[in-house]
Amino acid sequence: MADDSQFYTGLVAEAYALLASAPPDPAPYERFARRGNGPALELACGDGKPMLDLIEAGLEVDGLDSSADMLDRCQVAATRRRLGNVNLHLGDMADFDLGRTYRSVYVAGASITLLPDDDSIGAALACTARHLGEGGRAMVPFWIPPADADVGRVIEAEVNDDPGTMLRCTMVEIERDEATRNHASLLRYERVIAGDVTEAVERWWNVHWLTVDDAVALAAHAGFAEVQARSLGGEPAPLDATLFTLRLAR
Ligand SMILES: C[S@@+](CC[C@H](N)C(=O)[O-])C[C@H]1O[C@@H](n2cnc3c(N)ncnc32)[C@H](O)[C@@H]1O
């Protein structure tokens, strides 16, 4: 498993949902899983957004993530929402075998670009294909991070059930390599109680981006019969798109 998959542990897992700029809109994933008309799998489900919304809407969805801390938080959230025990799998999206197939597999957001290189993204697409039955479909978003990221940007918020405790994330440094298509952000996470920093960790958050052409080629090689790259509005994605979704069918 790539080391990067352990970014979301400890203080970072605790801060993730609180500091997330925009939680994923469940609507497109719900429509996608509903159309599949059978069990769905969310890869990199993290602490449950949007998977728990889909389960609440009556869909059968399993989750897979490489962070035990994120999965623990997901089950706690499910219990709080009275959704019972969720089928959660601890594993690497580039190397998993759940011993069954699904009608739909999706990633909510571009978490596949957290894998370190083309080979591991190709392996994740091949695992996805193997977990789809005949006629099954996958939906996998990609993004290319902007080069002019905001070094020094701070995001902070008060912990919901602990007034006076703030969690804070600061963008410390960016390293970007256009040749290898790697964009790394050094992030500093802090717990601040009554103005004092009581805990801090610094971690590199690494994105390996693909162009539309790269992603389509990897998906075709991974064993999908149908491969389309679409823009947010659903039309075919231009080759220079910085946000696009692969729609894949076995
Ligand atoms: C940006 S979070 C997204 C979580 C959730 N989908 C959401 O939007 O709230 C990325 C998730 O990807 C997971 N992840 C990173 N690398 C992974 C890997 N190789 N295999 C499985 N999950 C991975 C992390 O543990 C984390 O929970």
The ligand as a Gaussian input file, in Angstrom:
#p B3LYP/6-31G(d) Opt

LIG

0 1
 C      -10.293000      13.360000       0.502000
 S      -10.748000      11.954000       1.516000
 C      -12.364000      11.633000       0.838000
 C      -13.282000      10.969000       1.820000
 C      -14.751000      11.005000       1.427000
 N      -15.022000      10.381000       0.158000
 C      -15.234000      12.436000       1.402000
 O      -15.268000      13.040000       0.329000
 O      -15.550000      12.947000       2.478000
 C       -9.751000      10.744000       0.751000
 C       -9.908000       9.343000       1.323000
 O       -9.149000       8.476000       0.487000
 C       -8.582000       7.488000       1.312000
 N       -7.438000       6.887000       0.602000
 C       -6.255000       7.466000       0.282000
 N       -5.468000       6.582000      -0.356000
 C       -6.174000       5.417000      -0.435000
 C       -5.901000       4.128000      -0.967000
 N       -4.726000       3.842000      -1.564000
 N       -6.859000       3.190000      -0.876000
 C       -8.049000       3.439000      -0.271000
 N       -8.365000       4.638000       0.253000
 C       -7.449000       5.612000       0.174000
 C       -8.177000       8.235000       2.563000
 O       -7.965000       7.392000       3.675000
 C       -9.363000       9.188000       2.730000
 O      -10.346000       8.651000       3.568000

